[in-house]
Amino acid sequence: MENVMLEYATMDRQLNHYMQAIEATVNQIKQDTPEVVPDLKVLVKEKFTALESRNSDSDLQRHEKYKHFKEQLKDMRKQSGLQTDADEATEQIDEDIAVTQSQMKFFCPITQVEMKRPVRNKVCGHAYEEEAILKMIQRQEQKKKKARCPEIGCDHFDVKRSDLVPDEALKRRIDSQNKQSRTHLHS
């Protein structure tokens, strides 16, 4: 499964490089306005090859969807108790910070309230409360503007309804944490 995600990240990177190469070629043609139009296929291929030559495998490890996949895999292992030695060593981080960070993921960046119906943005990977993000998109559409991802530091500036998918794994984690909290309160 991990190899499939890395393959996806590779294809996504190639597609982005191809689009960048086409865009750069079109811009170059517009600026130069040559008498004879050069072979666009060759120009695009040259630019694409130049972009691809800068690739490294470590770039794939930083791909947003790959990181999200690894995070979900880790969470699923943690929930099912299948932690490896490496995971256990990582888990020795200051527990208070880890708990705080995990709880922060359960809060909608728009409402600052724990999510009940989380949806995940397929483009940037961030999660929001469904009702809140849909209202935000609607308000921006009424102003004829694009909705920007409300997560601090995210540069995704065109959130669409079609980019949002229910995040059942996150919902289960929230429900599980709430169930544990209630159990500890009654103990």
TIDREN-717501 format. One line per 3 residues: their letters; for each residue z, y, x of N, C-alpha, C. Coordinates in Angstrom, 2 decimals. Layout:
A = Z Y X Z Y X Z Y X | ...
***
This chain:
MEN = 0.00 -1.19 0.83 0.00 0.00 0.00 0.00 1.26 0.88 | 0.78 1.20 1.96 0.84 2.35 2.86 -0.53 2.62 3.48 | -1.25 1.53 3.83 -2.59 1.70 4.40 -3.55 2.34 3.40
VML = -3.39 2.01 2.14 -4.23 2.61 1.09 -3.97 4.11 1.01 | -2.69 4.50 1.09 -2.35 5.93 1.05 -2.90 6.66 2.28 | -2.83 6.01 3.45 -3.40 6.63 4.66 -4.91 6.76 4.54
EYA = -5.53 5.75 3.94 -6.98 5.80 3.72 -7.33 6.93 2.75 | -6.52 7.08 1.71 -6.72 8.18 0.76 -6.60 9.52 1.48 | -5.56 9.66 2.32 -5.35 10.91 3.06 -6.55 11.19 3.96
TMD = -7.11 10.15 4.57 -8.29 10.31 5.43 -9.48 10.81 4.61 | -9.71 10.18 3.46 -10.83 10.60 2.62 -10.64 12.02 2.11 | -9.42 12.35 1.73 -9.13 13.70 1.25 -9.40 14.73 2.35
RQL = -8.98 14.40 3.56 -9.21 15.31 4.69 -10.71 15.46 4.95 | -11.45 14.35 4.91 -12.90 14.41 5.13 -13.58 15.26 4.05 | -13.17 15.08 2.82 -13.74 15.86 1.73 -13.47 17.35 1.94
NHY = -12.23 17.69 2.30 -11.89 19.09 2.56 -12.70 19.65 3.71 | -12.86 18.87 4.78 -13.66 19.33 5.92 -15.12 19.52 5.52 | -15.64 18.61 4.70 -17.02 18.73 4.26 -17.22 20.00 3.43
MQA = -16.28 20.27 2.54 -16.37 21.49 1.72 -16.25 22.74 2.60 | -15.37 22.69 3.60 -15.23 23.82 4.52 -16.53 24.03 5.30 | -17.15 22.93 5.73 -18.39 23.02 6.49 -19.50 23.65 5.63
IEA = -19.59 23.24 4.38 -20.61 23.80 3.48 -20.34 25.29 3.26 | -19.09 25.62 3.01 -18.73 27.02 2.77 -19.04 27.88 4.00 | -18.70 27.39 5.18 -18.96 28.14 6.41 -20.46 28.32 6.63
TVN = -21.23 27.28 6.33 -22.69 27.35 6.50 -23.29 28.37 5.53 | -22.85 28.33 4.28 -23.35 29.28 3.28 -23.01 30.71 3.70 | -21.77 30.92 4.15 -21.37 32.26 4.60 -22.19 32.73 5.79
QIK = -22.46 31.80 6.71 -23.26 32.14 7.89 -24.67 32.55 7.48 | -25.27 31.81 6.55 -26.63 32.12 6.08 -26.64 33.49 5.39 | -25.61 33.76 4.59 -25.52 35.06 3.90 -25.42 36.21 4.89
QDT = -24.64 36.02 5.95 -24.46 37.09 6.94 -25.70 37.29 7.79 | -26.29 36.18 8.24 -27.43 36.27 9.16 -28.73 36.64 8.44 | -28.87 36.26 7.19 -30.11 36.41 6.42 -31.35 36.19 7.30
PEV = -31.52 34.95 7.78 -32.65 34.65 8.67 -33.99 34.68 7.93 | -35.07 34.92 8.72 -36.42 34.93 8.15 -36.79 33.54 7.64 | -36.47 32.54 8.46 -36.76 31.16 8.10 -35.40 30.47 7.86
VPD = -35.26 29.84 6.73 -34.00 29.17 6.42 -33.88 27.92 7.30 | -32.82 27.85 8.09 -32.65 26.69 8.97 -32.33 25.43 8.16 | -32.36 24.30 8.83 -32.05 23.03 8.18 -30.56 23.01 7.84
LKV = -30.25 23.22 6.57 -28.86 23.31 6.13 -28.10 22.01 6.38 | -28.79 20.91 6.22 -28.14 19.61 6.42 -27.61 19.49 7.85 | -28.42 19.93 8.82 -28.02 19.86 10.23 -26.85 20.81 10.50
LVK = -26.93 22.03 9.97 -25.84 23.00 10.17 -24.52 22.50 9.58 | -24.58 21.96 8.37 -23.36 21.44 7.74 -22.81 20.28 8.55 | -23.70 19.40 9.00 -23.25 18.24 9.79 -22.58 18.69 11.09
EKF = -23.12 19.71 11.75 -22.52 20.22 12.99 -21.12 20.77 12.72 | -21.00 21.57 11.67 -19.69 22.15 11.35 -18.69 21.07 10.93 | -19.17 20.10 10.16 -18.31 18.99 9.73 -17.82 18.19 10.94
TAL = -18.72 17.90 11.87 -18.36 17.15 13.08 -17.34 17.93 13.90 | -17.51 19.24 13.99 -16.56 20.07 14.74 -15.17 20.01 14.09 | -15.13 20.10 12.78 -13.84 20.02 12.08 -13.20 18.64 12.24
ESR = -14.00 17.59 12.13 -13.48 16.23 12.24 -12.99 15.92 13.65 | -13.57 16.58 14.66 -13.17 16.30 16.05 -11.75 16.77 16.33 | -11.24 17.66 15.51 -9.87 18.17 15.70 -8.82 17.30 15.00
NSD = -9.25 16.24 14.35 -8.33 15.37 13.61 -7.41 14.58 14.52 | -6.23 14.31 13.99 -5.32 13.38 14.67 -4.64 12.54 13.60 | -4.20 11.36 13.98 -3.54 10.48 13.02 -2.24 11.08 12.50
SDL = -1.61 11.91 13.32 -0.35 12.52 12.88 -0.58 13.48 11.71 | -1.81 14.02 11.60 -2.13 14.88 10.44 -1.99 14.08 9.14 | -2.40 12.83 9.19 -2.35 11.99 7.99 -0.90 11.76 7.56
QRH = 0.00 11.64 8.53 1.42 11.42 8.22 2.01 12.64 7.50 | 1.39 13.82 7.69 1.90 15.05 7.08 1.19 15.38 5.76 | 0.24 14.54 5.36 -0.49 14.77 4.11 0.50 14.75 2.95
EKY = 0.41 15.72 2.06 1.39 15.91 0.98 1.56 14.65 0.13 | 0.46 14.01 -0.24 0.56 12.83 -1.11 1.14 11.64 -0.35 | 0.85 11.53 0.94 1.42 10.45 1.75 2.93 10.64 1.87
KHF = 3.36 11.89 2.11 4.80 12.16 2.21 5.49 11.85 0.89 | 4.84 12.23 -0.21 5.41 11.95 -1.54 5.53 10.44 -1.76 | 4.49 9.69 -1.36 4.51 8.24 -1.48 5.67 7.64 -0.69
KEQ = 5.84 8.09 0.56 6.92 7.57 1.41 8.28 7.90 0.80 | 8.41 9.09 0.23 9.67 9.49 -0.40 9.98 8.60 -1.60 | 8.96 8.34 -2.42 9.17 7.48 -3.59 9.52 6.05 -3.16
LKD = 8.85 5.57 -2.11 9.12 4.23 -1.59 10.57 4.14 -1.11 | 11.00 5.14 -0.38 12.38 5.18 0.12 13.37 5.20 -1.03 | 13.08 6.02 -2.05 13.97 6.11 -3.21 14.05 4.77 -3.95
MRK = 12.90 4.11 -4.09 12.89 2.82 -4.79 13.69 1.79 -3.99 | 13.53 1.80 -2.66 14.31 0.87 -1.83 15.80 1.15 -1.97 | 16.13 2.43 -1.97 17.54 2.82 -2.07 18.12 2.34 -3.40
QSG = 17.35 2.53 -4.47 17.83 2.13 -5.80 18.02 0.62 -5.90 | 17.11 -0.13 -5.25 17.20 -1.58 -5.36 18.07 -2.18 -4.26 | 18.60 -1.35 -3.36 19.49 -1.84 -2.31 18.78 -2.49 -1.15
LQT = 17.50 -2.23 -0.98 16.72 -2.83 0.11 16.58 -1.88 1.28 | 17.68 -1.40 1.81 17.61 -0.47 2.93 17.46 -1.23 4.24 | 16.64 -0.69 5.12 16.48 -1.27 6.45 17.50 -0.63 7.38
DAD = 17.62 -1.17 8.59 18.55 -0.60 9.57 18.22 0.86 9.85 | 16.92 1.16 9.94 16.50 2.55 10.21 16.94 3.45 9.06 | 16.77 2.96 7.84 17.19 3.74 6.68 18.70 3.97 6.71
EAT = 19.45 2.92 7.06 20.90 3.04 7.08 21.35 4.04 8.13 | 20.67 4.06 9.28 21.01 5.03 10.32 20.74 6.45 9.83 | 19.62 6.61 9.14 19.27 7.92 8.61 20.28 8.35 7.55
EQI = 20.79 7.39 6.80 21.72 7.70 5.71 23.08 8.18 6.21 | 23.32 8.08 7.52 24.61 8.51 8.07 24.71 10.02 8.20 | 23.68 10.75 7.78 23.70 12.21 7.81 24.85 12.68 6.92
DED = 25.30 13.86 7.16 26.41 14.40 6.38 26.17 14.17 4.89 | 27.06 13.40 4.28 26.89 12.96 2.90 26.85 14.12 1.91 | 27.64 15.14 2.13 27.65 16.27 1.21 26.29 16.95 1.14
IAV = 25.67 17.13 2.31 24.35 17.77 2.35 23.33 16.89 1.65 | 23.37 15.60 1.93 22.41 14.67 1.32 22.54 14.68 -0.20 | 23.76 14.66 -0.70 23.98 14.67 -2.15 23.48 15.97 -2.75
TQS = 23.80 17.09 -2.11 23.36 18.40 -2.60 21.84 18.47 -2.66 | 21.18 18.01 -1.58 19.72 18.06 -1.55 19.12 17.17 -2.62 | 19.68 15.97 -2.81 19.10 15.08 -3.82 19.30 15.65 -5.22
QMK = 20.43 16.30 -5.45 20.65 16.89 -6.77 19.74 18.08 -6.99 | 19.44 18.84 -5.92 18.55 19.99 -6.06 17.17 19.56 -6.54 | 16.72 18.36 -6.13 15.41 17.87 -6.53 15.35 17.62 -8.04
FFC = 16.50 17.48 -8.66 16.55 17.18 -10.08 16.51 18.44 -10.94 | 16.60 19.61 -10.31 16.60 20.87 -11.04 15.21 21.48 -11.04 | 14.80 21.95 -12.19 13.49 22.59 -12.34 13.50 23.93 -11.59
PIT = 12.47 24.20 -10.77 12.42 25.47 -10.05 12.23 26.67 -10.98 | 11.84 26.43 -12.21 11.63 27.53 -13.16 12.92 27.84 -13.91 | 13.52 26.80 -14.49 14.71 27.01 -15.33 16.02 26.91 -14.56
QVE = 15.98 26.30 -13.38 17.19 26.05 -12.58 18.17 25.15 -13.33 | 17.66 24.34 -14.24 18.46 23.41 -15.03 17.93 22.01 -14.73 | 18.82 21.01 -14.83 18.39 19.64 -14.57 17.25 19.25 -15.53
MKR = 16.24 18.60 -14.97 15.06 18.24 -15.76 15.36 17.06 -16.68 | 14.82 17.12 -17.89 14.95 16.03 -18.84 13.61 15.31 -19.00 | 12.52 16.08 -18.92 11.16 15.51 -19.00 10.36 16.02 -17.80
PVR = 10.62 15.45 -16.61 9.94 15.96 -15.41 8.46 15.58 -15.38 | 7.66 16.53 -14.93 6.24 16.26 -14.66 5.99 16.65 -13.20 | 5.07 15.92 -12.57 4.76 16.18 -11.17 3.35 16.75 -11.08
NKV = 3.19 17.74 -10.21 1.89 18.35 -9.97 1.12 17.45 -9.01 | -0.03 16.92 -9.44 -0.82 16.02 -8.61 -1.35 16.71 -7.36 | -1.49 18.02 -7.39 -2.08 18.75 -6.27 -1.06 18.98 -5.15
CGH = 0.09 19.56 -5.48 1.06 19.89 -4.43 2.26 18.96 -4.40 | 2.43 18.13 -5.43 3.51 17.16 -5.42 4.85 17.64 -5.95 | 4.95 18.89 -6.38 6.22 19.41 -6.87 6.45 19.03 -8.33
AYE = 7.73 18.95 -8.71 8.09 18.54 -10.07 8.72 19.72 -10.82 | 8.49 19.73 -12.15 9.02 20.78 -13.01 9.40 20.17 -14.35 | 10.18 20.91 -15.12 10.46 20.52 -16.50 9.17 20.77 -17.28
EEA = 8.73 19.78 -18.04 7.43 19.85 -18.71 7.28 21.11 -19.57 | 8.23 21.35 -20.43 8.14 22.50 -21.35 8.06 23.82 -20.58 | 8.86 23.95 -19.52 8.91 25.20 -18.76 7.58 25.49 -18.05
ILK = 6.99 24.48 -17.42 5.75 24.72 -16.68 4.60 24.97 -17.65 | 4.59 24.28 -18.79 3.52 24.52 -19.77 3.60 25.94 -20.34 | 4.82 26.42 -20.59 4.98 27.80 -21.07 4.52 28.79 -20.00
MIQ = 4.87 28.50 -18.75 4.48 29.40 -17.66 2.95 29.47 -17.53 | 2.30 28.30 -17.61 0.83 28.26 -17.53 0.24 29.05 -18.70 | 0.78 28.85 -19.89 0.27 29.55 -21.08 0.42 31.06 -20.94
RQE = 1.58 31.52 -20.46 1.79 32.97 -20.27 0.77 33.54 -19.29 | 0.53 32.83 -18.21 -0.42 33.31 -17.21 -1.84 33.32 -17.77 | -2.19 32.29 -18.55 -3.52 32.24 -19.16 -3.73 33.42 -20.11
QKK = -2.69 33.79 -20.85 -2.79 34.92 -21.77 -3.05 36.21 -21.01 | -2.54 36.29 -19.79 -2.77 37.48 -18.94 -4.06 37.35 -18.14 | -4.80 36.25 -18.38 -6.04 35.97 -17.64 -5.76 35.80 -16.14
KKA = -4.62 35.19 -15.82 -4.25 34.95 -14.43 -4.03 33.46 -14.21 | -4.00 33.08 -12.94 -3.72 31.69 -12.59 -2.22 31.53 -12.40 | -1.73 30.35 -12.75 -0.29 30.06 -12.59 -0.05 29.54 -11.18
RCP = 0.90 30.15 -10.50 1.26 29.74 -9.14 2.42 28.74 -9.22 | 2.42 27.76 -8.31 3.52 26.80 -8.27 4.82 27.57 -8.02 | 5.84 27.37 -8.86 7.08 28.13 -8.72 8.00 27.63 -7.61
EIG = 7.64 26.54 -6.95 8.48 26.02 -5.86 8.38 26.98 -4.68 | 9.53 27.39 -4.15 9.57 28.35 -3.05 8.82 27.80 -1.84 | 7.91 28.61 -1.30 7.16 28.24 -0.11 5.87 27.49 -0.39
CDH = 5.61 27.13 -1.63 4.39 26.40 -1.95 3.24 27.39 -2.10 | 2.10 27.08 -1.49 0.97 28.00 -1.56 -0.08 27.58 -2.60 | 0.26 26.61 -3.45 -0.66 26.20 -4.51 -0.63 27.27 -5.61
FDV = -1.75 27.94 -5.82 -1.77 29.10 -6.71 -2.59 28.91 -7.97 | -2.93 27.66 -8.31 -3.71 27.45 -9.52 -3.25 26.17 -10.23 | -2.04 26.22 -10.78 -1.49 25.07 -11.48 -2.16 24.97 -12.85
KRS = -2.68 23.79 -13.18 -3.35 23.56 -14.46 -2.66 22.43 -15.20 | -2.81 22.44 -16.52 -2.23 21.36 -17.33 -2.72 20.00 -16.85 | -4.00 19.93 -16.51 -4.61 18.66 -16.11 -4.05 18.13 -14.79
DLV = -3.37 19.00 -14.01 -2.77 18.57 -12.74 -1.40 17.92 -12.95 | -0.86 18.01 -14.15 0.52 17.56 -14.40 0.54 16.15 -14.97 | 1.40 15.32 -14.38 1.58 13.95 -14.87 3.08 13.67 -15.02
PDE = 3.45 12.91 -16.06 4.88 12.57 -16.21 5.38 11.85 -14.96 | 6.56 12.20 -14.49 7.14 11.56 -13.30 8.26 10.63 -13.75 | 7.86 9.40 -14.08 8.82 8.43 -14.60 9.85 8.03 -13.55
ALK = 9.43 7.94 -12.28 10.36 7.56 -11.21 11.47 8.61 -11.08 | 11.10 9.88 -11.12 12.10 10.95 -11.03 13.01 10.92 -12.25 | 12.44 10.69 -13.42 13.26 10.62 -14.64 14.29 9.49 -14.52
RRI = 13.87 8.34 -14.00 14.80 7.22 -13.83 15.91 7.57 -12.84 | 15.54 8.28 -11.75 16.55 8.68 -10.75 17.57 9.65 -11.38 | 17.07 10.60 -12.16 17.97 11.56 -12.83 18.90 10.81 -13.79
DSQ = 18.30 9.93 -14.61 19.11 9.15 -15.56 20.14 8.29 -14.84 | 19.72 7.69 -13.74 20.62 6.83 -12.96 21.79 7.64 -12.40 | 21.49 8.82 -11.85 22.55 9.66 -11.29 23.51 10.10 -12.39
NKQ = 22.96 10.47 -13.54 23.82 10.90 -14.65 24.71 9.75 -15.13 | 24.14 8.55 -15.16 24.92 7.38 -15.57 26.05 7.12 -14.57 | 25.75 7.25 -13.26 26.78 7.06 -12.23 27.85 8.14 -12.35
SRT = 27.44 9.36 -12.62 28.40 10.46 -12.75 29.35 10.21 -13.92 | 28.79 9.75 -15.04 29.62 9.46 -16.21 30.58 8.31 -15.92 | 30.12 7.30 -15.17 30.96 6.16 -14.82 32.12 6.60 -13.95
HLH = 31.86 7.49 -12.96 32.91 7.98 -12.07 33.90 8.85 -12.82 | 33.44 9.59 -13.82 34.34 10.45 -14.59 35.32 9.62 -15.43 | 34.84 8.48 -15.91 35.68 7.64 -16.76 36.54 6.67 -15.97
S = 36.40 6.64 -14.67 37.18 5.71 -13.82 38.57 6.21 -13.56
***
